[in-house]
Amino acid sequence: MTIHFAAAKTGPSAAGRGPVQAPRARALARRGMEQVANDNGLSSEAQTRKDAVLRAALRHFAEHGLGAARSARVQAEAAFFAGDRSAYGWWLDVTRTLDRRLAAEAARLSESPARPAAE
């Protein structure tokens, strides 16, 4: 999970919290604070889905412990082979939230062409 931090408030109104004393430095700090916002660039719909996936991943982790990512991958593979693309995308997102490498491997295997059965 990615964590974003906002810039610390500095300047004359910060009451000694920062070294910003020069007028140019204060102007740059003020300009920087004006741009501080929730800058993850996601639409509200995408953010809602991301939050729902995070909650589901945390619930799945609470239920399955350290094997939660593998369990989510099994769910994703079952949905993939059942032809349920929506459930496959959901479980792949849950797997990605828990373990990116495992999800990348699962996605790579699902995109590869079918291999002929060994004789």
C-alpha positions in Angstrom: 0.0 0.0 0.0 1.4 3.4 -0.9 1.5 6.1 1.7 1.7 9.8 0.6 2.9 12.6 2.8 2.1 16.3 2.5 4.8 18.9 2.9 5.3 20.2 6.4 4.0 23.7 7.1 6.8 26.1 7.4 7.1 29.8 7.3 6.1 32.7 9.5 2.7 31.3 10.5 4.3 28.0 11.5 5.7 29.5 14.7 9.3 28.3 14.6 8.6 25.0 12.9 10.8 25.6 9.9 13.9 27.4 8.8 12.1 29.6 6.2 13.2 33.2 6.9 14.2 34.7 3.6 11.4 36.4 1.6 12.1 34.2 -1.5 12.2 31.0 0.6 8.9 32.0 2.2 7.3 32.7 -1.3 8.5 29.3 -2.5 7.2 27.5 0.6 3.9 29.3 0.3 3.6 28.4 -3.4 4.5 24.7 -2.5 1.8 24.6 0.2 -0.8 26.0 -2.3 -0.2 22.9 -4.5 -0.5 20.4 -1.7 -3.6 18.4 -2.1 -4.8 14.8 -2.6 -2.7 14.4 -5.8 -3.1 10.7 -6.4 -4.9 11.6 -9.6 -7.7 9.1 -9.2 -11.3 9.9 -10.0 -13.8 9.4 -7.2 -15.1 6.2 -8.8 -11.6 4.8 -9.1 -10.8 5.8 -5.5 -14.0 4.1 -4.3 -13.0 0.9 -6.0 -9.5 1.1 -4.7 -10.8 1.6 -1.2 -13.2 -1.4 -1.6 -10.4 -3.6 -2.8 -8.2 -2.5 0.1 -11.0 -3.3 2.6 -11.6 -6.7 1.0 -7.9 -7.5 1.0 -7.7 -6.6 4.7 -10.7 -8.8 5.5 -9.2 -11.6 3.4 -5.9 -11.2 5.3 -7.7 -11.4 8.6 -9.4 -14.6 7.5 -6.5 -16.4 5.9 -3.4 -14.8 7.6 -0.1 -15.0 5.7 -1.6 -17.3 3.1 -4.1 -14.7 2.0 -2.3 -13.7 -1.2 -2.1 -17.3 -2.3 -5.7 -17.9 -1.4 -6.7 -14.8 -3.4 -4.7 -16.0 -6.4 -6.5 -19.3 -6.3 -9.8 -17.4 -6.3 -8.6 -15.4 -9.3 -7.5 -18.4 -11.2 -10.8 -20.2 -10.5 -12.8 -17.2 -11.7 -10.5 -17.0 -14.8 -11.1 -20.6 -15.7 -14.8 -20.2 -15.1 -14.8 -17.4 -17.6 -15.9 -14.8 -15.0 -13.8 -11.8 -16.0 -15.3 -9.4 -13.5 -14.5 -11.7 -10.5 -11.1 -12.5 -12.0 -10.3 -8.8 -12.1 -11.5 -8.3 -8.5 -9.5 -11.2 -7.1 -6.5 -10.2 -9.1 -6.7 -6.7 -7.6 -7.0 -8.2 -4.1 -4.0 -10.4 -4.8 -2.1 -7.3 -6.1 -2.9 -5.4 -2.9 -1.5 -8.3 -0.8 1.4 -9.3 -3.0 2.4 -7.6 -6.2 4.8 -10.2 -7.4 2.3 -13.0 -7.0 -0.4 -11.0 -8.9 2.0 -10.1 -11.7 2.9 -13.8 -12.1 -0.8 -14.8 -12.1 -1.6 -12.1 -14.7 1.4 -13.1 -16.9 0.2 -16.8 -16.8 -3.3 -15.8 -17.8 -2.1 -13.8 -20.7 0.2 -16.4 -22.1 -1.1 -18.6 -24.9 -2.3 -22.1 -23.9 0.4 -24.6 -23.9 -0.2 -28.1 -25.5 -0.5 -30.9 -23.0 2.6 -32.9 -22.4 2.5 -36.4 -23.9 
